[in-house]
Amino acid sequence: MKLLADLILPGNNGETITIVDPVSSTFPNIGSVVVKVLQYFYVLAGIGLLVVILGAGFTLLTSAGDAKAMEKGKKGLTNGIIGFLIVFVAYWLVQLAGIAFGIQSFKDIFG
């Protein structure tokens, strides 16, 4: 990019052209990339959790006393709750790591 920044085009009175790299101006450091990725990860994890819990609840409701179907529904509900706890703990660990390493939090970046 340094070569392009020093480019002088004919007809612009010898002025150099400044080229702004949109990637480095949007994501100035690795912390901002991680924060942006995690923002979408948590949303997708929440949607996935909702789908798993609704599916498990539907299986429990439609089991009609079938032991295998009830067991499958209970297992799905248990997995959904464990998944929620993992995402919840991960969120707070990321927040604590951000404080410990001086990375901006979600509130600082996204208002």
Secondary structure, DSSP 8 states (H G I E B T S, - for coil): -HHHHT---TTSTT-------HHHHH--SHHHHHHHHHHHHHHHHHHHHHHHHHHHHHHHHT-TT-HHHHHHHHHHHHHHHHHHHHHHHHHHHHHHHHHHHT---HHHHH-
